[in-house]
């Protein structure tokens, strides 16, 4: 009887062994997938070196807390960054506000957090410049980082509202970075630059001291963090919680947001996102004009 039972169990044991092997293989695959590096991509508003220096504390905290490798990347220009975001190549983006809203509406990116401090769009010039107001820039050149940057879009919109139409009343020249824009003013290649209060805090003090703010052109939703739709809801929530705790409740995180001029991290509201729709329309028009 026992020999018959053992004989009958033989094929079953073979099946169970195969089934167990399959389960282990699947578990190993899931573990490997969980260890896939998370890509944190920062919009290229600063040099690659500056981005690495500023965002490495967040990268390292996410790695420690999530127990997962995190790759910190950027792109050579805004257009490439926008294209890679649209292709869902980035898991988490620290992105230009208009880019973030576009990614939410057209690609399904999920709002995570925003800097607490709003984005102040400034018009700056040299401290000893004769320029005292926006009107005195008629016929002059204004430097800006990139034609697709929210700062540029918001700045040009504000200039139009003040009676200076870019391309007609003023020349707006792109320079590929905030630092280059300010350098253009210092060299005399531009009479003013579209910049931000955050940028002025991030450049060397000696350079900032040479500049003067003409006016605040506008204020809008600041740099935001978004999560790719390829991430599971639990992963998105873990990211949001981890980043909030880091930025607002740890010494390293508080230093991180202070150096970025964030003032902390806060949830992104539906109102924050909807307020960017006019700038998204300008962004789409700019993209069409470059094709």
C-alpha positions in Angstrom: 0.0 0.0 0.0 2.8 2.4 1.0 4.8 1.6 -2.1 1.7 2.3 -4.2 1.2 5.6 -2.4 4.8 6.7 -2.9 4.6 5.7 -6.5 1.5 7.8 -7.0 3.1 10.7 -5.2 6.2 10.6 -7.4 4.7 12.5 -10.3 3.1 14.9 -7.9 6.4 15.6 -6.2 7.9 16.3 -9.5 5.1 18.7 -10.3 5.4 20.4 -7.0 9.2 20.8 -7.5 8.6 22.3 -10.9 5.9 24.6 -9.5 8.1 25.7 -6.6 10.9 26.5 -9.1 8.6 28.6 -11.1 7.5 30.5 -8.0 11.1 31.2 -7.0 11.9 32.3 -10.5 8.9 34.7 -10.5 9.9 36.0 -7.0 13.4 36.5 -8.2 12.1 38.4 -11.2 9.9 40.6 -9.0 12.9 41.3 -6.7 15.0 42.2 -9.7 12.3 44.5 -11.0 12.1 46.2 -7.6 15.8 46.8 -7.7 15.5 48.6 -11.1 17.1 52.0 -10.7 14.6 54.8 -10.1 15.3 57.6 -12.5 15.2 61.1 -10.9 15.4 63.6 -13.8 16.0 67.4 -13.2 15.0 69.9 -15.8 18.3 71.4 -17.2 17.9 74.9 -15.8 21.4 74.8 -14.3 24.7 73.2 -15.4 25.0 69.5 -14.9 27.6 70.0 -12.2 25.2 72.4 -10.3 22.3 69.9 -10.6 24.4 67.0 -9.3 25.6 69.1 -6.4 22.1 70.4 -5.4 20.1 67.3 -5.9 22.5 64.6 -4.7 21.1 64.8 -1.1 17.6 64.0 -2.3 19.0 61.1 -4.5 20.9 59.6 -1.6 18.0 59.9 0.8 15.6 58.2 -1.6 18.1 55.4 -2.1 18.5 54.8 1.7 14.8 55.1 2.5 13.3 53.2 -0.5 16.2 50.6 -0.5 16.4 51.0 -4.2 19.1 52.5 -6.6 18.3 56.0 -7.8 19.8 57.5 -10.9 20.1 61.3 -11.0 20.0 62.5 -14.6 19.2 65.6 -16.7 19.2 66.4 -20.4 21.3 68.5 -22.7 18.4 70.9 -23.4 14.8 71.6 -22.5 13.4 70.0 -25.7 15.2 66.7 -25.1 14.0 66.7 -21.5 10.4 67.3 -22.6 10.6 64.6 -25.2 12.0 62.0 -22.7 9.3 63.0 -20.2 6.7 62.4 -22.9 8.2 59.0 -23.6 8.0 58.1 -19.8 11.7 57.6 -19.6 11.8 59.3 -16.3 10.3 57.9 -13.1 10.4 61.1 -11.1 10.8 64.6 -12.6 11.9 67.8 -10.9 10.5 69.9 -13.7 9.5 73.2 -15.1 5.9 74.1 -14.1 4.5 74.2 -17.6 6.3 71.0 -18.4 4.7 69.4 -15.4 1.2 70.4 -16.3 1.7 69.2 -19.9 3.1 65.9 -18.6 0.0 65.5 -16.3 -2.5 66.3 -19.0 -0.9 64.5 -22.0 1.2 61.7 -20.5 -0.5 60.9 -17.1 2.3 62.0 -14.8 1.1 62.3 -11.2 1.6 65.5 -9.2 3.8 64.8 -6.1 5.0 68.0 -4.5 6.0 71.6 -5.2 8.4 74.1 -3.7 6.6 76.1 -1.0 8.0 79.3 -2.4 6.3 80.5 -5.6 8.3 81.2 -8.7 9.1 84.9 -8.9 9.9 85.9 -12.5 12.3 88.8 -12.3 13.7 91.3 -14.8 17.3 92.1 -13.7 20.1 94.3 -15.0 23.5 95.6 -13.8 23.5 97.6 -10.6 24.8 100.7 -12.3 22.6 100.3 -15.5 20.5 103.3 -16.5 17.5 101.1 -16.9 14.9 101.9 -14.2 11.7 100.3 -15.6 10.3 97.9 -18.2 9.5 100.7 -20.7 13.1 101.8 -20.9 14.0 98.4 -22.4 12.3 99.2 -25.7 14.6 98.4 -28.5 17.0 96.5 -26.2 18.1 92.9 -25.9 16.8 90.7 -23.0 18.6 87.4 -22.2 16.8 84.3 -21.0 17.6 80.7 -20.4 15.5 78.7 -23.0 12.6 79.5 -25.2 10.6 76.6 -23.6 11.4 77.4 -20.0 8.4 78.5 -17.9 10.5 81.4 -16.7 10.8 82.6 -20.3 7.1 81.9 -21.2 5.9 83.8 -18.1 8.4 86.6 -18.6 7.4 87.2 -22.3 3.7 87.1 -21.4 4.4 89.7 -18.7 6.4 91.9 -21.1 3.5 91.8 -23.6 1.1 92.9 -20.9 3.4 95.9 -20.2 3.4 96.9 -23.9 6.7 95.3 -25.0 6.1 92.6 -27.6 9.1 90.2 -28.0 10.4 90.3 -31.5 8.9 93.7 -32.2 9.7 96.0 -29.3 12.5 94.0 -27.6 14.8 91.2 -28.7 14.7 88.1 -26.4 17.9 86.1 -26.8 18.1 82.5 -25.4 21.4 81.5 -23.7 20.8 77.9 -22.6 21.2 78.5 -18.9 20.4 81.1 -16.1 24.1 81.6 -15.5 24.7 82.4 -19.2 21.8 84.9 -19.2 23.3 86.8 -16.3 26.7 86.6 -17.8 25.3 88.1 -21.0 24.1 91.1 -19.0 27.5 91.4 -17.2 29.3 91.3 -20.6 27.0 93.9 -22.1 25.5 91.5 -24.6 22.1 92.1 -23.2 20.6 95.1 -21.2 18.6 92.8 -18.9 17.8 89.2 -18.2 14.7 87.3 -17.3 15.7 85.4 -14.1 14.2 84.4 -10.8 14.8 85.0 -7.1 15.8 81.3 -6.7 18.5 81.8 -9.4 19.9 84.9 -7.7 20.3 82.8 -4.5 22.1 80.0 -6.3 24.7 82.0 -8.1 27.9 83.1 -6.4 27.4 86.1 -4.1 30.0 88.2 -5.9 28.0 87.8 -9.2 24.6 88.5 -7.5 26.0 91.7 -6.0 26.6 93.1 -9.5 22.9 92.8 -10.4 19.8 94.8 -9.6 16.1 93.7 -9.9 14.2 96.1 -12.2 10.8 94.5 -11.3 9.0 91.3 -10.5 7.3 90.5 -13.8 5.0 87.8 -12.5 4.6 85.1 -9.8 3.6 81.5 -10.7 3.6 77.9 -9.5 7.3 76.9 -8.9 9.4 73.9 -9.8 7.4 70.7 -9.2 8.0 67.0 -8.6 5.9 64.6 -10.7 5.8 60.8 -10.8 5.6 58.7 -13.9 2.3 56.8 -14.6 4.4 53.6 -14.8 4.8 53.6 -11.1 2.3 51.9 -8.9 0.1 54.0 -6.6 1.9 52.6 -3.6 5.2 53.7 -5.0 3.9 57.2 -5.7 2.6 57.5 -2.2 5.9 56.3 -0.7 7.8 58.8 -2.8 5.5 61.7 -1.7 5.8 60.7 2.0 9.5 60.2 1.8 10.3 63.5 0.1 8.0 65.5 2.4 9.6 64.0 5.5 13.1 64.6 4.1 12.5 68.2 3.1 10.5 69.4 6.1 11.7 67.3 9.0 15.4 66.4 8.6 18.4 68.7 8.9 19.8 67.4 5.6 16.5 68.0 3.8 16.1 71.5 5.2 19.5 72.3 4.0 18.6 70.9 0.6 15.4 73.0 0.2 17.2 76.1 1.5 20.0 75.8 -1.1 17.4 75.3 -3.8 15.3 78.2 -2.5 12.3 75.9 -2.2 11.4 77.0 1.4 10.2 73.4 1.9 8.0 71.0 0.0 4.2 71.1 -0.1 1.4 69.2 -1.9 0.4 70.2 -5.4 -3.2 71.3 -5.6 -5.5 71.1 -8.6 -5.6 74.9 -8.5 -1.8 75.0 -8.8 -1.9 72.8 -11.8 -4.9 74.5 -13.6 -3.2 77.9 -13.1 -0.5 76.8 -15.5 -2.8 76.3 -18.5 -2.2 79.7 -20.1 1.6 79.0 -20.0 1.0 75.5 -21.4 -0.8 77.1 -24.3 2.2 79.4 -24.8 4.5 76.4 -24.6 2.6 74.5 -27.3 2.7 77.6 -29.5 6.4 77.8 -29.0 6.8 74.2 -29.8 4.8 74.6 -33.0 6.9 77.5 -34.1 10.1 75.5 -33.8 8.9 72.6 -36.0 
